[in-house]
Amino acid sequence: MTNSTPTTAASAKDHRTDDDRLPGLLRLPHPAAAALTAAGAVLGLLSTFLAWTWTAEFPGNLTVYAYPGGLQILTLVGSLLILASLLGGVYAVRGLRWLTPGGTRSPVLLWALGTFATTGFTAAAISVQLGGAVNLEPGAYVAVAGTLLALVGALGLGRDVAGDDAEPGAWRRFVGSLKAPAPAAAKETPGWVEILAICASCAIGLYVFAYGIEAEDGPPFIGFLILACFGAPAVGRAGLLRRLSGLAAKHRNVTLTAAFVAALLFPITQSNEAYTNIAVSVLVFATVALGLNMVVGLAGILDLGYVAFLGVGAYTAALVSGSPTSPFGIHVPFWAAVLIGAAVALVFGLVIGFPSLRLHGDYLAIVTLGFGEIFRISMQNLDGDSGPNVTNGPNGVTNIPDLELFGFNFGQEHSLLGFDIGRFANYYLLMLVFTAIVVMIYRRSDNSRIGRAWLAIREDETAARAMGVNAFRLKLMAFALGATLAGMAGTVLAHVEFSVNPESYKFVHSAPPNSAFLLIAVILGGMGTVSGPLIGASLLYLIPAKLQFMADYQLLLFGVALVLLMRFRPEGLIADRRKQLEFHAPPGQEGGGGTPAGEIDVPPGSGGLSKTEA
């Protein structure tokens, strides 16, 4: 009789085969799965040089051979990214390895899913819009088949492996034979290469944003949205965002300069002033959201009437900027209007904050919500009948003249370095300066002693008081500063839109900015960060503006997207280290979500926790 020895978990792990440890969802041999993925991606790439339909009635003109256009560009980009992720993350090819520092297979699967979904949607849209699949040319069939093969192959690649825990097996021996010889010692990346990577990232971000704004409403924008929804988590799973955040923290001034220059170049990438108008509104919305982030994200004050401070600044500028419907009949220079609008918003912030900030939690939220409604109703009743004639009641203040600063008229077209800059481009550049000022104030406040006191109040006000922090004074300071920033942005908004009226400042309105959307933008982007509210506000404004043809279903789709985001990304799109630790605690700890601490590692030099410290 043979004695059997119980097998421990460790010994079982040591005796697992490579196929047991890396099971593909379709259980394909790993070399075959990789080859199938590559072949499908190549087919998808080549299909973009063929015609997908015979008529140019479909947006983007997909009838041209050897010249990708419209939605074909998305399939082309997706196929290239599948190949790059496959070669860098699976085959570990030197050079492309930098694109997938995580070394995982998840990016390949996500890019394959996004590319197939975009290509399949395009084929379906052509069939529905033109009246049947008979309108599809062979190129469309090749594209769908190729991206489907890439998806099937990606499903068979297997799950991700953390590090080099796995013992050599057939798959690892196969991959090892394809790897370039490893250097004897890892060399530190030169500083100029890191700076070049930061600049390239900003340039890519500018191109993606400009492409999204210029994409035609309907199928072209929906296709872009589908690929972006899969691409964003693919970049995160590849570890590229973590690496770029480390570089940004290491070269902070270079990053800010590159981002500002990229944003400065945006108007020259647009061929239509209507798109630049959307960008101006996005900047206004993002700037106000960043001001609200100072109140909610840093100090922890739930303000549901924040849009009222934007209205205070807009109404103040409208009344003193020479509008013929203003009862005051005065016209001050723009810099004076900005100062007056910011000062009036500051006074309102102090007046409202002094009594209300003695409340906490839900009671404070209800009071701020009431203030927002009081402001709107007051502006509506100051019409000469229900009250003094100050704001023209529901008609608002109209015919606000364009700005003129140092002889530069923002309402006229100008030539800058050989490029024609129209009215909305002028206001875009002006609003970009205001955004830079707000970002600078936010960063200075966050890194100061006052900012650290705000964070202490946000985490535990009782503990902060016990440590000697004057919570009421600091909360009032945050409330007043946030109101000032919103009022400053409102002064520009009044001139961009030519008029102000009370209906624009409801708690929930058909279009942003409003208090509900501002708060969602802060939470969606990531509270307590600089880039989070800017990205969240941009998405919340851009997507509804481009999906006007789906007006009956916008709120439904928006609600579903928020539910999914809060389920899978509760810390926001751009989360700070505290939120990452809060929502992704190590397994076994209270509130742990099952994500290992190593997955929230921040590269050295970024100011975050290292993997060992986590």
Secondary structure as GFF3:
##gff-version 3
##sequence-region A 1 614
A	DSSP	alpha_helix	9	14	.	.	.	ID=ss1
A	DSSP	alpha_helix	18	21	.	.	.	ID=ss2
A	DSSP	alpha_helix	30	47	.	.	.	ID=ss3
A	DSSP	alpha_helix	71	85	.	.	.	ID=ss4
A	DSSP	pi_helix	86	90	.	.	.	ID=ss5
A	DSSP	three_ten_helix	96	99	.	.	.	ID=ss6
A	DSSP	alpha_helix	106	130	.	.	.	ID=ss7
A	DSSP	three_ten_helix	133	135	.	.	.	ID=ss8
A	DSSP	alpha_helix	138	155	.	.	.	ID=ss9
A	DSSP	alpha_helix	170	178	.	.	.	ID=ss10
A	DSSP	alpha_helix	191	214	.	.	.	ID=ss11
A	DSSP	alpha_helix	219	237	.	.	.	ID=ss12
A	DSSP	alpha_helix	240	250	.	.	.	ID=ss13
A	DSSP	alpha_helix	252	264	.	.	.	ID=ss14
A	DSSP	three_ten_helix	266	269	.	.	.	ID=ss15
A	DSSP	alpha_helix	273	293	.	.	.	ID=ss16
A	DSSP	pi_helix	294	298	.	.	.	ID=ss17
A	DSSP	alpha_helix	307	320	.	.	.	ID=ss18
A	DSSP	alpha_helix	334	356	.	.	.	ID=ss19
A	DSSP	alpha_helix	361	381	.	.	.	ID=ss20
A	DSSP	three_ten_helix	393	395	.	.	.	ID=ss21
A	DSSP	beta_strand	404	405	.	.	.	ID=ss22
A	DSSP	beta_strand	408	409	.	.	.	ID=ss23
A	DSSP	beta_strand	414	416	.	.	.	ID=ss24
A	DSSP	beta_strand	419	421	.	.	.	ID=ss25
A	DSSP	alpha_helix	423	446	.	.	.	ID=ss26
A	DSSP	alpha_helix	449	459	.	.	.	ID=ss27
A	DSSP	alpha_helix	461	466	.	.	.	ID=ss28
A	DSSP	alpha_helix	471	497	.	.	.	ID=ss29
A	DSSP	three_ten_helix	502	505	.	.	.	ID=ss30
A	DSSP	alpha_helix	515	525	.	.	.	ID=ss31
A	DSSP	alpha_helix	531	546	.	.	.	ID=ss32
A	DSSP	three_ten_helix	548	550	.	.	.	ID=ss33
A	DSSP	alpha_helix	554	568	.	.	.	ID=ss34
A	DSSP	alpha_helix	577	583	.	.	.	ID=ss35
A	DSSP	three_ten_helix	597	600	.	.	.	ID=ss36
###
